[in-house]
């Protein structure tokens, strides 16, 4: 009871205002750090992270695969209509698909079936050798196209043969 009486006495005097113990004020950097830790450690961020993570990944993927402005500008240019294919070329491609794999199983690309005909194979080889001698042996990319073009000219002009180059027989293959 003495304690109660003393409390009332102090209240009456005004020396005790009922505030209790008040700790010293924390510095600003501690307040900011605690606030940041409480926000980060809050469980509300976990569902938001789970929801937003796939959305951000999809946005990154779409941004990565979207056409660049330069590509988009070139896509707007109308393309030339494709040239109609020679029916003889189409016929020889089909014939080559049927016969090449049996005659030469190690050759994966199509070649003109005239090469397998004994009457024409010597002529084609001679024209190839002559074209290679005329073009020379430069070690430059694209030389094979020069040799094939010259070989085709030789066969057409001197023998009246229509021969198709490997690049014509295999339109989706890129030769050096």
C-alpha positions as CSV (number, residue, x, y, z in Angstrom):
1,X,0.0,0.0,0.0
2,X,2.8,2.3,0.5
3,X,3.5,2.1,-3.2
4,X,0.0,3.1,-4.0
5,X,0.1,6.1,-1.8
6,X,3.4,7.2,-3.1
7,X,2.2,7.0,-6.7
8,X,-0.8,9.2,-5.9
9,X,1.4,11.7,-4.1
10,X,3.6,12.0,-7.1
11,X,0.7,12.4,-9.5
12,X,-0.6,15.2,-7.4
13,X,2.7,16.9,-7.4
14,X,3.1,16.5,-11.2
15,X,6.5,14.9,-11.0
16,X,5.1,11.6,-12.3
17,X,3.0,11.8,-15.4
18,X,2.4,8.0,-15.9
19,X,4.7,7.7,-18.9
20,X,6.8,4.8,-17.7
21,X,10.2,4.0,-19.1
22,X,11.1,5.6,-22.4
23,X,14.1,4.2,-24.3
24,X,16.5,6.5,-26.1
25,X,15.7,7.4,-29.7
26,X,17.1,5.1,-32.4
27,X,19.2,6.6,-35.2
28,X,17.6,7.0,-38.6
29,X,19.7,4.3,-40.4
30,X,18.5,1.7,-37.8
31,X,14.8,2.8,-38.4
32,X,15.2,2.5,-42.2
33,X,17.0,-0.9,-41.9
34,X,14.3,-2.3,-39.6
35,X,11.5,-1.0,-41.9
36,X,13.2,-2.5,-44.9
37,X,13.7,-5.9,-43.1
38,X,10.1,-6.0,-42.0
39,X,8.9,-5.3,-45.6
40,X,11.2,-7.9,-47.2
41,X,10.5,-10.6,-44.5
42,X,6.7,-10.0,-44.8
43,X,4.9,-13.1,-46.0
44,X,2.8,-11.0,-48.5
45,X,5.8,-10.9,-50.9
46,X,5.9,-14.7,-51.3
47,X,2.6,-15.1,-53.3
48,X,3.5,-12.0,-55.3
49,X,6.9,-13.4,-56.2
50,X,5.3,-16.7,-57.2
51,X,2.8,-14.9,-59.5
52,X,5.1,-12.3,-61.1
53,X,8.1,-14.5,-61.7
54,X,6.6,-16.5,-64.7
55,X,5.1,-13.3,-66.1
56,X,8.5,-11.6,-66.1
57,X,10.1,-14.7,-67.7
58,X,7.4,-14.7,-70.5
59,X,7.9,-11.0,-71.1
60,X,11.7,-11.5,-71.4
61,X,11.2,-14.4,-73.8
62,X,8.8,-12.4,-76.0
63,X,11.1,-9.4,-76.0
64,X,14.0,-11.6,-77.0
65,X,12.2,-13.2,-79.9
66,X,10.4,-10.2,-81.2
67,X,11.7,-8.9,-84.6
68,X,14.1,-6.0,-84.5
69,X,12.9,-2.8,-86.1
70,X,15.3,-3.3,-89.0
71,X,14.1,-6.9,-89.6
72,X,10.5,-5.6,-89.4
73,X,11.3,-3.0,-92.1
74,X,12.7,-5.6,-94.4
75,X,9.7,-7.9,-93.8
76,X,7.4,-5.2,-95.1
77,X,9.1,-5.2,-98.5
78,X,7.2,-7.4,-100.9
79,X,9.1,-10.4,-102.1
80,X,9.5,-11.5,-105.7
81,X,7.2,-14.3,-106.7
82,X,9.0,-17.6,-106.8
83,X,10.2,-18.7,-110.2
84,X,8.3,-21.6,-111.6
85,X,10.4,-24.7,-111.4
86,X,11.5,-26.6,-114.4
87,X,9.4,-29.8,-114.8
88,X,12.5,-31.6,-115.9
89,X,14.3,-30.6,-112.8
90,X,11.4,-31.8,-110.6
91,X,11.3,-35.1,-112.5
92,X,15.1,-35.6,-112.0
93,X,14.8,-34.8,-108.3
94,X,12.2,-37.5,-107.9
95,X,14.2,-40.0,-109.9
96,X,17.3,-39.1,-107.8
97,X,15.3,-39.6,-104.6
98,X,14.5,-43.1,-105.7
99,X,17.9,-44.1,-107.2
100,X,20.7,-42.2,-105.4
101,X,20.4,-44.1,-102.1
102,X,20.8,-47.4,-103.8
103,X,23.7,-46.6,-106.1
104,X,25.7,-44.5,-103.6
105,X,24.5,-45.1,-100.0
106,X,27.2,-42.8,-98.5
107,X,26.2,-39.7,-100.5
108,X,23.5,-37.9,-98.6
109,X,22.7,-35.2,-101.1
110,X,20.9,-35.7,-104.4
111,X,22.8,-35.5,-107.6
112,X,21.7,-35.6,-111.2
113,X,20.8,-39.2,-112.2
114,X,22.6,-38.8,-115.6
115,X,25.8,-39.4,-113.6
116,X,24.7,-43.0,-113.1
117,X,24.1,-43.6,-116.8
118,X,27.2,-45.2,-118.3
119,X,26.7,-43.4,-121.6
120,X,26.8,-40.0,-119.9
121,X,29.0,-40.5,-116.9
122,X,32.3,-40.3,-118.9
123,X,31.2,-37.1,-120.6
124,X,30.1,-35.5,-117.3
125,X,33.4,-36.4,-115.6
126,X,35.4,-35.0,-118.6
127,X,33.4,-31.8,-118.5
128,X,33.9,-31.5,-114.7
129,X,37.7,-32.0,-115.2
130,X,37.8,-29.4,-118.0
131,X,35.7,-26.9,-116.0
132,X,38.0,-27.3,-113.0
133,X,41.1,-26.8,-115.1
134,X,39.6,-23.6,-116.7
135,X,38.5,-22.1,-113.3
136,X,41.7,-23.2,-111.6
137,X,42.2,-24.3,-108.0
138,X,41.7,-21.2,-105.9
139,X,40.9,-21.9,-102.3
140,X,38.1,-19.5,-102.0
141,X,34.6,-20.0,-100.8
142,X,32.1,-20.3,-103.7
143,X,34.5,-21.8,-106.2
144,X,32.4,-24.9,-106.5
145,X,29.6,-22.8,-108.0
146,X,31.9,-21.4,-110.6
147,X,33.1,-24.9,-111.6
148,X,29.5,-26.2,-111.7
149,X,28.4,-23.2,-113.8
150,X,31.2,-23.8,-116.3
151,X,30.6,-27.5,-116.4
152,X,26.9,-26.9,-117.1
153,X,27.9,-24.5,-120.0
154,X,30.3,-27.1,-121.5
155,X,27.7,-29.8,-121.3
156,X,25.0,-27.6,-122.9
157,X,27.2,-26.0,-125.6
158,X,29.3,-29.0,-126.7
159,X,27.1,-32.0,-126.0
160,X,23.5,-30.5,-125.9
161,X,22.9,-32.0,-122.5
162,X,20.9,-30.5,-119.7
163,X,22.7,-31.2,-116.5
164,X,21.6,-29.9,-113.1
165,X,24.2,-28.8,-110.5
166,X,24.1,-30.2,-106.9
167,X,22.8,-26.8,-105.7
168,X,19.9,-27.0,-108.1
169,X,19.2,-30.6,-107.1
170,X,19.3,-29.7,-103.4
171,X,17.7,-26.3,-103.0
172,X,17.8,-26.3,-99.2
173,X,21.5,-27.2,-98.9
174,X,24.0,-24.4,-98.8
175,X,27.3,-25.2,-100.6
176,X,30.4,-23.2,-99.9
